[in-house]
């Protein structure tokens, strides 16, 4: 993907985060999975279908439901927040779910702050051989729907 395409899809993910039901115990995050050919495969946002579901988890579940999860090595997942490397609400964090799905690339805006758990998602992804790109100048946009948590 080009830098311009990466920005576009990451902006879509940041906009999806605004759709999250508010929470005092979890971040509002948006995620979009895009195929190697540049077409959108699935999208999701935190708490879209389940109060404990993360955005990446929602998007991956839609992919599985559609039967489109065959070869995702060339796919990219765009997430407004660094995919979690550890979580309290489920046994497997999003970084592991992404690796298990076979997605080859992750682009995110905002590094997960230590508010609920120690993050570390980027390290988990890199250890799994996944390319990770951070577009830090979109972090402020990703933080907006989470302002109530940040004080």
N, CA, C and O atoms as a GROMACS GRO file, in nm:
protein
  604
    1UNK      N    1   0.084  -0.118   0.000
    1UNK     CA    2   0.000   0.000   0.000
    1UNK      C    3   0.088   0.125   0.000
    1UNK      O    4   0.199   0.125   0.055
    2UNK      N    5   0.039   0.227  -0.061
    2UNK     CA    6   0.112   0.353  -0.062
    2UNK      C    7   0.087   0.428   0.069
    2UNK      O    8  -0.007   0.397   0.142
    3UNK      N    9   0.170   0.523   0.096
    3UNK     CA   10   0.154   0.606   0.217
    3UNK      C   11   0.017   0.676   0.215
    3UNK      O   12  -0.048   0.689   0.319
    4UNK      N   13  -0.026   0.720   0.098
    4UNK     CA   14  -0.156   0.787   0.084
    4UNK      C   15  -0.270   0.692   0.116
    4UNK      O   16  -0.365   0.730   0.186
    5UNK      N   17  -0.262   0.568   0.066
    5UNK     CA   18  -0.365   0.468   0.095
    5UNK      C   19  -0.365   0.434   0.244
    5UNK      O   20  -0.471   0.420   0.305
    6UNK      N   21  -0.245   0.419   0.302
    6UNK     CA   22  -0.237   0.391   0.446
    6UNK      C   23  -0.307   0.500   0.526
    6UNK      O   24  -0.383   0.470   0.618
    7UNK      N   25  -0.281   0.626   0.493
    7UNK     CA   26  -0.345   0.738   0.564
    7UNK      C   27  -0.497   0.732   0.549
    7UNK      O   28  -0.571   0.749   0.646
    8UNK      N   29  -0.542   0.708   0.428
    8UNK     CA   30  -0.687   0.701   0.403
    8UNK      C   31  -0.753   0.596   0.492
    8UNK      O   32  -0.849   0.625   0.562
    9UNK      N   33  -0.701   0.473   0.489
    9UNK     CA   34  -0.763   0.364   0.565
    9UNK      C   35  -0.750   0.387   0.716
    9UNK      O   36  -0.839   0.350   0.792
   10UNK      N   37  -0.640   0.445   0.758
   10UNK     CA   38  -0.624   0.472   0.901
   10UNK      C   39  -0.720   0.582   0.946
   10UNK      O   40  -0.770   0.577   1.058
   11UNK      N   41  -0.745   0.679   0.861
   11UNK     CA   42  -0.846   0.782   0.892
   11UNK      C   43  -0.984   0.719   0.903
   11UNK      O   44  -1.062   0.758   0.990
   12UNK      N   45  -1.016   0.623   0.817
   12UNK     CA   46  -1.144   0.551   0.826
   12UNK      C   47  -1.153   0.480   0.962
   12UNK      O   48  -1.256   0.486   1.028
   13UNK      N   49  -1.045   0.414   1.003
   13UNK     CA   50  -1.042   0.346   1.133
   13UNK      C   51  -1.063   0.445   1.247
   13UNK      O   52  -1.138   0.417   1.341
   14UNK      N   53  -0.998   0.561   1.239
   14UNK     CA   54  -1.014   0.664   1.344
   14UNK      C   55  -1.158   0.713   1.349
   14UNK      O   56  -1.211   0.737   1.457
   15UNK      N   57  -1.221   0.728   1.234
   15UNK     CA   58  -1.361   0.771   1.230
   15UNK      C   59  -1.454   0.664   1.288
   15UNK      O   60  -1.552   0.697   1.354
   16UNK      N   61  -1.424   0.538   1.264
   16UNK     CA   62  -1.504   0.430   1.320
   16UNK      C   63  -1.501   0.431   1.473
   16UNK      O   64  -1.600   0.396   1.537
   17UNK      N   65  -1.389   0.471   1.530
   17UNK     CA   66  -1.376   0.475   1.677
   17UNK      C   67  -1.480   0.567   1.740
   17UNK      O   68  -1.519   0.547   1.855
   18UNK      N   69  -1.525   0.666   1.666
   18UNK     CA   70  -1.627   0.759   1.718
   18UNK      C   71  -1.763   0.692   1.733
   18UNK      O   72  -1.852   0.745   1.801
   19UNK      N   73  -1.781   0.576   1.672
   19UNK     CA   74  -1.908   0.504   1.678
   19UNK      C   75  -1.919   0.412   1.800
   19UNK      O   76  -2.025   0.354   1.825
   20UNK      N   77  -1.811   0.398   1.875
   20UNK     CA   78  -1.810   0.306   1.989
   20UNK      C   79  -1.903   0.352   2.100
   20UNK      O   80  -1.908   0.471   2.131
   21UNK      N   81  -1.978   0.259   2.159
   21UNK     CA   82  -2.051   0.295   2.280
   21UNK      C   83  -1.950   0.339   2.387
   21UNK      O   84  -1.847   0.274   2.402
   22UNK      N   85  -1.977   0.447   2.459
   22UNK     CA   86  -1.880   0.496   2.558
   22UNK      C   87  -1.853   0.393   2.669
   22UNK      O   88  -1.939   0.314   2.705
   23UNK      N   89  -1.732   0.398   2.720
   23UNK     CA   90  -1.692   0.309   2.829
   23UNK      C   91  -1.592   0.380   2.918
   23UNK      O   92  -1.511   0.461   2.871
   24UNK      N   93  -1.599   0.351   3.046
   24UNK     CA   94  -1.499   0.404   3.141
   24UNK      C   95  -1.386   0.304   3.162
   24UNK      O   96  -1.288   0.335   3.229
   25UNK      N   97  -1.399   0.184   3.104
   25UNK     CA   98  -1.302   0.078   3.129
   25UNK      C   99  -1.236   0.023   3.003
   25UNK      O  100  -1.166  -0.078   3.008
   26UNK      N  101  -1.259   0.088   2.889
   26UNK     CA  102  -1.200   0.039   2.764
   26UNK      C  103  -1.188   0.154   2.664
   26UNK      O  104  -1.265   0.249   2.666
   27UNK      N  105  -1.090   0.141   2.575
   27UNK     CA  106  -1.069   0.241   2.472
   27UNK      C  107  -1.173   0.227   2.360
   27UNK      O  108  -1.227   0.119   2.337
   28UNK      N  109  -1.199   0.337   2.293
   28UNK     CA  110  -1.281   0.339   2.172
   28UNK      C  111  -1.186   0.332   2.054
   28UNK      O  112  -1.103   0.420   2.033
   29UNK      N  113  -1.200   0.225   1.976
   29UNK     CA  114  -1.106   0.194   1.868
   29UNK      C  115  -1.183   0.153   1.743
   29UNK      O  116  -1.289   0.091   1.752
   30UNK      N  117  -1.130   0.189   1.627
   30UNK     CA  118  -1.184   0.144   1.500
   30UNK      C  119  -1.080   0.064   1.425
   30UNK      O  120  -0.960   0.089   1.441
   31UNK      N  121  -1.124  -0.032   1.343
   31UNK     CA  122  -1.031  -0.115   1.265
   31UNK      C  123  -1.091  -0.148   1.129
   31UNK      O  124  -1.212  -0.168   1.116
   32UNK      N  125  -1.004  -0.152   1.029
   32UNK     CA  126  -1.044  -0.188   0.892
   32UNK      C  127  -0.941  -0.286   0.838
   32UNK      O  128  -0.821  -0.264   0.850
   33UNK      N  129  -0.989  -0.395   0.778
   33UNK     CA  130  -0.900  -0.492   0.714
   33UNK      C  131  -0.912  -0.471   0.563
   33UNK      O  132  -1.021  -0.472   0.507
   34UNK      N  133  -0.796  -0.453   0.499
   34UNK     CA  134  -0.790  -0.424   0.356
   34UNK      C  135  -0.705  -0.531   0.288
   34UNK      O  136  -0.595  -0.563   0.334
   35UNK      N  137  -0.756  -0.586   0.179
   35UNK     CA  138  -0.684  -0.688   0.104
   35UNK      C  139  -0.565  -0.634   0.029
   35UNK      O  140  -0.548  -0.512   0.016
   36UNK      N  141  -0.483  -0.723  -0.019
   36UNK     CA  142  -0.362  -0.686  -0.094
   36UNK      C  143  -0.395  -0.601  -0.216
   36UNK      O  144  -0.312  -0.521  -0.260
   37UNK      N  145  -0.515  -0.618  -0.270
   37UNK     CA  146  -0.555  -0.542  -0.389
   37UNK      C  147  -0.614  -0.405  -0.355
   37UNK      O  148  -0.656  -0.332  -0.444
   38UNK      N  149  -0.618  -0.371  -0.224
   38UNK     CA  150  -0.666  -0.240  -0.183
   38UNK      C  151  -0.815  -0.233  -0.156
   38UNK      O  152  -0.867  -0.124  -0.129
   39UNK      N  153  -0.885  -0.346  -0.161
   39UNK     CA  154  -1.028  -0.345  -0.132
   39UNK      C  155  -1.054  -0.377   0.015
   39UNK      O  156  -0.985  -0.457   0.077
   40UNK      N  157  -1.156  -0.312   0.068
   40UNK     CA  158  -1.194  -0.336   0.206
   40UNK      C  159  -1.254  -0.475   0.220
   40UNK      O  160  -1.342  -0.515   0.142
   41UNK      N  161  -1.206  -0.549   0.320
   41UNK     CA  162  -1.258  -0.683   0.348
   41UNK      C  163  -1.355  -0.684   0.465
   41UNK      O  164  -1.454  -0.756   0.464
   42UNK      N  165  -1.326  -0.602   0.567
   42UNK     CA  166  -1.412  -0.597   0.686
   42UNK      C  167  -1.373  -0.476   0.769
   42UNK      O  168  -1.263  -0.422   0.756
   43UNK      N  169  -1.466  -0.435   0.856
   43UNK     CA  170  -1.439  -0.326   0.949
   43UNK      C  171  -1.513  -0.353   1.079
   43UNK      O  172  -1.608  -0.431   1.083
   44UNK      N  173  -1.469  -0.287   1.184
   44UNK     CA  174  -1.536  -0.302   1.312
   44UNK      C  175  -1.493  -0.193   1.408
   44UNK      O  176  -1.396  -0.121   1.384
   45UNK      N  177  -1.567  -0.183   1.518
   45UNK     CA  178  -1.528  -0.089   1.622
   45UNK      C  179  -1.555  -0.153   1.757
   45UNK      O  180  -1.637  -0.244   1.769
   46UNK      N  181  -1.488  -0.106   1.857
   46UNK     CA  182  -1.498  -0.163   1.991
   46UNK      C  183  -1.642  -0.164   2.039
   46UNK      O  184  -1.716  -0.067   2.023
   47UNK      N  185  -1.680  -0.277   2.099
   47UNK     CA  186  -1.813  -0.293   2.159
   47UNK      C  187  -1.927  -0.288   2.058
   47UNK      O  188  -2.041  -0.260   2.094
   48UNK      N  189  -1.895  -0.314   1.932
   48UNK     CA  190  -1.998  -0.308   1.827
   48UNK      C  191  -2.106  -0.414   1.849
   48UNK      O  192  -2.224  -0.384   1.836
   49UNK      N  193  -2.066  -0.538   1.881
   49UNK     CA  194  -2.164  -0.646   1.899
   49UNK      C  195  -2.159  -0.709   2.038
   49UNK      O  196  -2.248  -0.786   2.075
   50UNK      N  197  -2.056  -0.675   2.115
   50UNK     CA  198  -2.034  -0.736   2.246
   50UNK      C  199  -1.962  -0.634   2.333
   50UNK      O  200  -1.866  -0.573   2.287
   51UNK      N  201  -2.006  -0.613   2.457
   51UNK     CA  202  -1.945  -0.510   2.541
   51UNK      C  203  -1.795  -0.532   2.569
   51UNK      O  204  -1.727  -0.439   2.612
   52UNK      N  205  -1.744  -0.653   2.545
   52UNK     CA  206  -1.602  -0.681   2.571
   52UNK      C  207  -1.519  -0.690   2.443
   52UNK      O  208  -1.398  -0.709   2.450
   53UNK      N  209  -1.583  -0.676   2.327
   53UNK     CA  210  -1.514  -0.696   2.200
   53UNK      C  211  -1.431  -0.575   2.161
   53UNK      O  212  -1.475  -0.460   2.173
   54UNK      N  213  -1.311  -0.601   2.113
   54UNK     CA  214  -1.222  -0.497   2.061
   54UNK      C  215  -1.246  -0.482   1.910
   54UNK      O  216  -1.302  -0.571   1.847
   55UNK      N  217  -1.205  -0.370   1.855
   55UNK     CA  218  -1.230  -0.339   1.714
   55UNK      C  219  -1.171  -0.442   1.619
   55UNK      O  220  -1.237  -0.487   1.526
   56UNK      N  221  -1.046  -0.480   1.644
   56UNK     CA  222  -0.980  -0.578   1.556
   56UNK      C  223  -1.053  -0.712   1.561
   56UNK      O  224  -1.070  -0.779   1.459
   57UNK      N  225  -1.096  -0.749   1.681
   57UNK     CA  226  -1.171  -0.873   1.702
   57UNK      C  227  -1.303  -0.870   1.624
   57UNK      O  228  -1.342  -0.970   1.563
   58UNK      N  229  -1.372  -0.757   1.626
   58UNK     CA  230  -1.498  -0.740   1.553
   58UNK      C  231  -1.475  -0.757   1.403
   58UNK      O  232  -1.550  -0.829   1.336
   59UNK      N  233  -1.372  -0.691   1.349
   59UNK     CA  234  -1.343  -0.700   1.206
   59UNK      C  235  -1.304  -0.842   1.166
   59UNK      O  236  -1.348  -0.892   1.063
   60UNK      N  237  -1.222  -0.908   1.247
   60UNK     CA  238  -1.181  -1.045   1.218
   60UNK      C  239  -1.301  -1.140   1.221
   60UNK      O  240  -1.309  -1.232   1.140
   61UNK      N  241  -1.392  -1.119   1.314
   61UNK     CA  242  -1.512  -1.204   1.322
   61UNK      C  243  -1.597  -1.189   1.196
   61UNK      O  244  -1.652  -1.287   1.147
   62UNK      N  245  -1.608  -1.068   1.143
   62UNK     CA  246  -1.685  -1.046   1.020
   62UNK      C  247  -1.619  -1.116   0.902
   62UNK      O  248  -1.687  -1.171   0.814
   63UNK      N  249  -1.486  -1.115   0.900
   63UNK     CA  250  -1.414  -1.184   0.793
   63UNK      C  251  -1.443  -1.334   0.797
   63UNK      O  252  -1.473  -1.396   0.695
   64UNK      N  253  -1.434  -1.390   0.917
   64UNK     CA  254  -1.462  -1.534   0.933
   64UNK      C  255  -1.606  -1.566   0.892
   64UNK      O  256  -1.630  -1.664   0.822
   65UNK      N  257  -1.700  -1.484   0.935
   65UNK     CA  258  -1.841  -1.507   0.903
   65UNK      C  259  -1.866  -1.503   0.752
   65UNK      O  260  -1.952  -1.574   0.701
   66UNK      N  261  -1.790  -1.420   0.682
   66UNK     CA  262  -1.805  -1.408   0.536
   66UNK      C  263  -1.725  -1.514   0.461
   66UNK      O  264  -1.736  -1.526   0.339
   67UNK      N  265  -1.645  -1.592   0.534
   67UNK     CA  266  -1.563  -1.695   0.472
   67UNK      C  267  -1.447  -1.638   0.393
   67UNK      O  268  -1.394  -1.704   0.303
   68UNK      N  269  -1.405  -1.514   0.426
   68UNK     CA  270  -1.299  -1.446   0.349
   68UNK      C  271  -1.164  -1.455   0.416
   68UNK      O  272  -1.072  -1.381   0.379
   69UNK      N  273  -1.148  -1.542   0.513
   69UNK     CA  274  -1.023  -1.545   0.591
   69UNK      C  275  -0.921  -1.645   0.537
   69UNK      O  276  -0.835  -1.690   0.613
   70UNK      N  277  -0.928  -1.681   0.411
   70UNK     CA  278  -0.839  -1.783   0.356
   70UNK      C  279  -0.692  -1.742   0.358
   70UNK      O  280  -0.616  -1.791   0.441
   71UNK      N  281  -0.651  -1.653   0.268
   71UNK     CA  282  -0.511  -1.611   0.263
   71UNK      C  283  -0.504  -1.462   0.288
   71UNK      O  284  -0.536  -1.381   0.201
   72UNK      N  285  -0.461  -1.426   0.408
   72UNK     CA  286  -0.455  -1.285   0.446
   72UNK      C  287  -0.312  -1.233   0.457
   72UNK      O  288  -0.290  -1.125   0.511
   73UNK      N  289  -0.216  -1.310   0.406
   73UNK     CA  290  -0.076  -1.268   0.415
   73UNK      C  291  -0.050  -1.133   0.353
   73UNK      O  292   0.037  -1.060   0.400
   74UNK      N  293  -0.124  -1.098   0.247
   74UNK     CA  294  -0.106  -0.968   0.182
   74UNK      C  295  -0.198  -0.860   0.235
   74UNK      O  296  -0.195  -0.747   0.188
   75UNK      N  297  -0.281  -0.896   0.333
   75UNK     CA  298  -0.377  -0.800   0.387
   75UNK      C  299  -0.313  -0.710   0.492
   75UNK      O  300  -0.210  -0.744   0.551
   76UNK      N  301  -0.376  -0.595   0.514
   76UNK     CA  302  -0.334  -0.500   0.617
   76UNK      C  303  -0.453  -0.473   0.707
   76UNK      O  304  -0.565  -0.456   0.659
   77UNK      N  305  -0.430  -0.469   0.838
   77UNK     CA  306  -0.533  -0.424   0.930
   77UNK      C  307  -0.492  -0.286   0.980
   77UNK      O  308  -0.380  -0.266   1.027
   78UNK      N  309  -0.585  -0.193   0.970
   78UNK     CA  310  -0.565  -0.055   1.015
   78UNK      C  311  -0.640  -0.040   1.146
   78UNK      O  312  -0.759  -0.071   1.153
   79UNK      N  313  -0.572   0.007   1.249
   79UNK     CA  314  -0.635   0.023   1.379
   79UNK      C  315  -0.599   0.160   1.435
   79UNK      O  316  -0.483   0.202   1.430
   80UNK      N  317  -0.698   0.228   1.488
   80UNK     CA  318  -0.671   0.361   1.544
   80UNK      C  319  -0.577   0.353   1.663
   80UNK      O  320  -0.503   0.448   1.690
   81UNK      N  321  -0.579   0.241   1.736
   81UNK     CA  322  -0.494   0.219   1.852
   81UNK      C  323  -0.407   0.096   1.828
   81UNK      O  324  -0.450   0.001   1.764
   82UNK      N  325  -0.287   0.098   1.880
   82UNK     CA  326  -0.200  -0.019   1.875
   82UNK      C  327  -0.279  -0.142   1.921
   82UNK      O  328  -0.337  -0.140   2.030
   83UNK      N  329  -0.283  -0.249   1.841
   83UNK     CA  330  -0.355  -0.369   1.885
   83UNK      C  331  -0.299  -0.418   2.020
   83UNK      O  332  -0.178  -0.420   2.042
   84UNK      N  333  -0.390  -0.459   2.107
   84UNK     CA  334  -0.348  -0.497   2.242
   84UNK      C  335  -0.258  -0.620   2.240
   84UNK      O  336  -0.280  -0.713   2.163
   85UNK      N  337  -0.158  -0.616   2.325
   85UNK     CA  338  -0.068  -0.730   2.343
   85UNK      C  339  -0.103  -0.810   2.467
   85UNK      O  340  -0.053  -0.920   2.488
   86UNK      N  341  -0.189  -0.753   2.547
   86UNK     CA  342  -0.237  -0.817   2.670
   86UNK      C  343  -0.375  -0.759   2.699
   86UNK      O  344  -0.400  -0.641   2.673
   87UNK      N  345  -0.464  -0.842   2.752
   87UNK     CA  346  -0.596  -0.792   2.789
   87UNK      C  347  -0.654  -0.872   2.904
   87UNK      O  348  -0.617  -0.987   2.925
   88UNK      N  349  -0.743  -0.810   2.975
   88UNK     CA  350  -0.804  -0.873   3.091
   88UNK      C  351  -0.937  -0.940   3.057
   88UNK      O  352  -0.978  -1.034   3.125
   89UNK      N  353  -1.005  -0.892   2.953
   89UNK     CA  354  -1.141  -0.937   2.924
   89UNK      C  355  -1.150  -1.065   2.840
   89UNK      O  356  -1.257  -1.125   2.831
   90UNK      N  357  -1.040  -1.108   2.780
   90UNK     CA  358  -1.041  -1.229   2.697
   90UNK      C  359  -0.905  -1.298   2.710
   90UNK      O  360  -0.806  -1.235   2.747
   91UNK      N  361  -0.900  -1.428   2.678
   91UNK     CA  362  -0.773  -1.499   2.692
   91UNK      C  363  -0.667  -1.461   2.587
   91UNK      O  364  -0.548  -1.466   2.616
   92UNK      N  365  -0.710  -1.423   2.466
   92UNK     CA  366  -0.612  -1.390   2.362
   92UNK      C  367  -0.624  -1.244   2.321
   92UNK      O  368  -0.733  -1.199   2.285
   93UNK      N  369  -0.513  -1.170   2.327
   93UNK     CA  370  -0.516  -1.029   2.286
   93UNK      C  371  -0.525  -1.016   2.134
   93UNK      O  372  -0.501  -1.112   2.060
   94UNK      N  373  -0.558  -0.896   2.089
   94UNK     CA  374  -0.577  -0.871   1.945
   94UNK      C  375  -0.451  -0.897   1.864
   94UNK      O  376  -0.460  -0.946   1.751
   95UNK      N  377  -0.335  -0.865   1.917
   95UNK     CA  378  -0.211  -0.890   1.842
   95UNK      C  379  -0.198  -1.038   1.808
   95UNK      O  380  -0.157  -1.072   1.698
   96UNK      N  381  -0.232  -1.125   1.901
   96UNK     CA  382  -0.226  -1.270   1.876
   96UNK      C  383  -0.336  -1.312   1.776
   96UNK      O  384  -0.311  -1.397   1.690
   97UNK      N  385  -0.455  -1.254   1.789
   97UNK     CA  386  -0.563  -1.287   1.695
   97UNK      C  387  -0.524  -1.248   1.552
   97UNK      O  388  -0.553  -1.322   1.457
   98UNK      N  389  -0.459  -1.134   1.538
   98UNK     CA  390  -0.414  -1.087   1.406
   98UNK      C  391  -0.310  -1.184   1.350
   98UNK      O  392  -0.316  -1.221   1.232
   99UNK      N  393  -0.215  -1.223   1.434
   99UNK     CA  394  -0.111  -1.317   1.390
   99UNK      C  395  -0.172  -1.452   1.351
   99UNK      O  396  -0.135  -1.510   1.249
  100UNK      N  397  -0.266  -1.501   1.432
  100UNK     CA  398  -0.332  -1.629   1.403
  100UNK      C  399  -0.412  -1.624   1.274
  100UNK      O  400  -0.426  -1.725   1.206
  101UNK      N  401  -0.466  -1.507   1.241
  101UNK     CA  402  -0.543  -1.492   1.117
  101UNK      C  403  -0.453  -1.489   0.994
  101UNK      O  404  -0.500  -1.507   0.882
  102UNK      N  405  -0.324  -1.467   1.015
  102UNK     CA  406  -0.230  -1.465   0.903
  102UNK      C  407  -0.216  -1.331   0.835
  102UNK      O  408  -0.161  -1.323   0.726
  103UNK      N  409  -0.266  -1.224   0.897
  103UNK     CA  410  -0.252  -1.090   0.839
  103UNK      C  411  -0.105  -1.049   0.845
  103UNK      O  412  -0.040  -1.063   0.948
  104UNK      N  413  -0.054  -0.999   0.733
  104UNK     CA  414   0.088  -0.972   0.723
  104UNK      C  415   0.133  -0.832   0.760
  104UNK      O  416   0.253  -0.806   0.770
  105UNK      N  417   0.038  -0.741   0.782
  105UNK     CA  418   0.077  -0.602   0.804
  105UNK      C  419  -0.025  -0.532   0.893
  105UNK      O  420  -0.146  -0.554   0.880
  106UNK      N  421   0.025  -0.447   0.983
  106UNK     CA  422  -0.060  -0.368   1.072
  106UNK      C  423  -0.016  -0.223   1.064
  106UNK      O  424   0.104  -0.193   1.071
  107UNK      N  425  -0.113  -0.133   1.050
  107UNK     CA  426  -0.087   0.011   1.052
  107UNK      C  427  -0.175   0.070   1.162
  107UNK      O  428  -0.296   0.047   1.164
  108UNK      N  429  -0.114   0.146   1.253
  108UNK     CA  430  -0.191   0.207   1.360
  108UNK      C  431  -0.144   0.349   1.385
  108UNK      O  432  -0.038   0.390   1.338
  109UNK      N  433  -0.225   0.424   1.461
  109UNK     CA  434  -0.197   0.566   1.485
  109UNK      C  435  -0.143   0.593   1.625
  109UNK      O  436  -0.042   0.663   1.640
  110UNK      N  437  -0.209   0.540   1.727
  110UNK     CA  438  -0.183   0.578   1.865
  110UNK      C  439  -0.129   0.460   1.943
  110UNK      O  440  -0.193   0.355   1.949
  111UNK      N  441  -0.012   0.476   2.002
  111UNK     CA  442   0.046   0.370   2.085
  111UNK      C  443  -0.039   0.357   2.212
  111UNK      O  444  -0.073   0.458   2.274
  112UNK      N  445  -0.072   0.234   2.250
  112UNK     CA  446  -0.159   0.213   2.365
  112UNK      C  447  -0.096   0.265   2.494
  112UNK      O  448   0.011   0.219   2.534
  113UNK      N  449  -0.163   0.361   2.558
  113UNK     CA  450  -0.108   0.410   2.684
  113UNK      C  451  -0.134   0.308   2.796
  113UNK      O  452  -0.227   0.229   2.789
  114UNK      N  453  -0.050   0.311   2.898
  114UNK     CA  454  -0.069   0.221   3.011
  114UNK      C  455  -0.177   0.283   3.100
  114UNK      O  456  -0.150   0.365   3.187
  115UNK      N  457  -0.300   0.241   3.074
  115UNK     CA  458  -0.414   0.291   3.150
  115UNK      C  459  -0.488   0.174   3.214
  115UNK      O  460  -0.524   0.180   3.332
  116UNK      N  461  -0.510   0.069   3.136
  116UNK     CA  462  -0.581  -0.050   3.186
  116UNK      C  463  -0.485  -0.167   3.206
  116UNK      O  464  -0.489  -0.234   3.309
  117UNK      N  465  -0.401  -0.192   3.108
  117UNK     CA  466  -0.299  -0.298   3.116
  117UNK      C  467  -0.174  -0.250   3.044
  117UNK      O  468  -0.178  -0.152   2.969
  118UNK      N  469  -0.065  -0.318   3.066
  118UNK     CA  470   0.060  -0.292   2.992
  118UNK      C  471   0.036  -0.335   2.848
  118UNK      O  472  -0.008  -0.448   2.824
  119UNK      N  473   0.063  -0.248   2.752
  119UNK     CA  474   0.035  -0.275   2.611
  119UNK      C  475   0.122  -0.382   2.549
  119UNK      O  476   0.101  -0.501   2.575
  120UNK      N  477   0.218  -0.343   2.468
  120UNK     CA  478   0.311  -0.438   2.409
  120UNK      C  479   0.264  -0.505   2.282
  120UNK      O  480   0.326  -0.602   2.238
  121UNK      N  481   0.156  -0.458   2.224
  121UNK     CA  482   0.105  -0.521   2.103
  121UNK      C  483   0.201  -0.518   1.986
  121UNK      O  484   0.213  -0.615   1.911
  122UNK      N  485   0.270  -0.405   1.969
  122UNK     CA  486   0.363  -0.395   1.856
  122UNK      C  487   0.472  -0.501   1.867
  122UNK      O  488   0.510  -0.562   1.766
  123UNK      N  489   0.523  -0.524   1.986
  123UNK     CA  490   0.628  -0.625   2.006
  123UNK      C  491   0.576  -0.765   1.973
  123UNK      O  492   0.648  -0.845   1.912
  124UNK      N  493   0.453  -0.795   2.014
  124UNK     CA  494   0.393  -0.926   1.984
  124UNK      C  495   0.381  -0.944   1.833
  124UNK      O  496   0.413  -1.051   1.780
  125UNK      N  497   0.334  -0.840   1.765
  125UNK     CA  498   0.318  -0.846   1.620
  125UNK      C  499   0.452  -0.866   1.549
  125UNK      O  500   0.465  -0.952   1.462
  126UNK      N  501   0.551  -0.787   1.587
  126UNK     CA  502   0.683  -0.800   1.524
  126UNK      C  503   0.744  -0.937   1.549
  126UNK      O  504   0.807  -0.995   1.460
  127UNK      N  505   0.726  -0.990   1.670
  127UNK     CA  506   0.780  -1.122   1.703
  127UNK      C  507   0.714  -1.230   1.616
  127UNK      O  508   0.774  -1.335   1.592
  128UNK      N  509   0.592  -1.204   1.570
  128UNK     CA  510   0.521  -1.298   1.483
  128UNK      C  511   0.556  -1.278   1.336
  128UNK      O  512   0.501  -1.346   1.249
  129UNK      N  513   0.648  -1.184   1.307
  129UNK     CA  514   0.690  -1.159   1.170
  129UNK      C  515   0.600  -1.067   1.091
  129UNK      O  516   0.606  -1.063   0.968
  130UNK      N  517   0.514  -0.993   1.161
  130UNK     CA  518   0.420  -0.902   1.096
  130UNK      C  519   0.485  -0.764   1.082
  130UNK      O  520   0.547  -0.713   1.175
  131UNK      N  521   0.471  -0.704   0.964
  131UNK     CA  522   0.519  -0.568   0.942
  131UNK      C  523   0.428  -0.472   1.018
  131UNK      O  524   0.306  -0.481   1.009
  132UNK      N  525   0.488  -0.380   1.093
  132UNK     CA  526   0.411  -0.284   1.171
  132UNK      C  527   0.453  -0.143   1.132
  132UNK      O  528   0.572  -0.110   1.128
  133UNK      N  529   0.353  -0.059   1.103
  133UNK     CA  530   0.377   0.081   1.066
  133UNK      C  531   0.293   0.167   1.160
  133UNK      O  532   0.175   0.141   1.181
  134UNK      N  533   0.355   0.270   1.215
  134UNK     CA  534   0.281   0.364   1.298
  134UNK      C  535   0.279   0.499   1.228
  134UNK      O  536   0.384   0.550   1.188
  135UNK      N  537   0.160   0.557   1.212
  135UNK     CA  538   0.147   0.690   1.154
  135UNK      C  539   0.110   0.782   1.270
  135UNK      O  540  -0.008   0.809   1.297
  136UNK      N  541   0.213   0.829   1.338
  136UNK     CA  542   0.197   0.901   1.465
  136UNK      C  543   0.123   1.033   1.451
  136UNK      O  544   0.060   1.078   1.548
  137UNK      N  545   0.127   1.097   1.335
  137UNK     CA  546   0.059   1.226   1.323
  137UNK      C  547  -0.093   1.212   1.321
  137UNK      O  548  -0.164   1.313   1.322
  138UNK      N  549  -0.145   1.090   1.318
  138UNK     CA  550  -0.290   1.068   1.331
  138UNK      C  551  -0.329   1.028   1.473
  138UNK      O  552  -0.446   1.001   1.500
  139UNK      N  553  -0.233   1.023   1.564
  139UNK     CA  554  -0.260   0.982   1.702
  139UNK      C  555  -0.362   1.074   1.770
  139UNK      O  556  -0.449   1.026   1.843
  140UNK      N  557  -0.353   1.204   1.747
  140UNK     CA  558  -0.448   1.297   1.810
  140UNK      C  559  -0.591   1.265   1.766
  140UNK      O  560  -0.684   1.273   1.846
  141UNK      N  561  -0.607   1.230   1.640
  141UNK     CA  562  -0.740   1.195   1.588
  141UNK      C  563  -0.790   1.066   1.653
  141UNK      O  564  -0.909   1.052   1.681
  142UNK      N  565  -0.699   0.972   1.678
  142UNK     CA  566  -0.736   0.846   1.743
  142UNK      C  567  -0.769   0.865   1.891
  142UNK      O  568  -0.849   0.790   1.947
  143UNK      N  569  -0.706   0.965   1.953
  143UNK     CA  570  -0.731   0.992   2.096
  143UNK      C  571  -0.866   1.061   2.121
  143UNK      O  572  -0.924   1.045   2.228
  144UNK      N  573  -0.915   1.137   2.024
  144UNK     CA  574  -1.037   1.218   2.043
  144UNK      C  575  -1.153   1.143   2.107
  144UNK      O  576  -1.210   1.192   2.204
  145UNK      N  577  -1.192   1.025   2.055
  145UNK     CA  578  -1.306   0.955   2.116
  145UNK      C  579  -1.275   0.896   2.254
  145UNK      O  580  -1.362   0.837   2.319
  146UNK      N  581  -1.151   0.911   2.298
  146UNK     CA  582  -1.107   0.858   2.427
  146UNK      C  583  -1.073   0.967   2.527
  146UNK      O  584  -1.018   0.940   2.633
  147UNK      N  585  -1.108   1.091   2.493
  147UNK     CA  586  -1.071   1.207   2.578
  147UNK      C  587  -1.124   1.191   2.720
  147UNK      O  588  -1.060   1.234   2.816
  148UNK      N  589  -1.242   1.130   2.735
  148UNK     CA  590  -1.300   1.112   2.868
  148UNK      C  591  -1.216   1.021   2.957
  148UNK      O  592  -1.226   1.027   3.080
  149UNK      N  593  -1.132   0.936   2.898
  149UNK     CA  594  -1.046   0.846   2.975
  149UNK      C  595  -0.913   0.910   3.013
  149UNK      O  596  -0.847   0.868   3.108
  150UNK      N  597  -0.876   1.011   2.938
  150UNK     CA  598  -0.741   1.067   2.950
  150UNK      C  599  -0.733   1.187   3.042
  150UNK      O  600  -0.623   1.232   3.074
  151UNK      N  601  -0.847   1.238   3.085
  151UNK     CA  602  -0.848   1.350   3.178
  151UNK      C  603  -0.817   1.485   3.121
  151UNK      O  604  -0.816   1.584   3.194
   0.00000   0.00000   0.00000
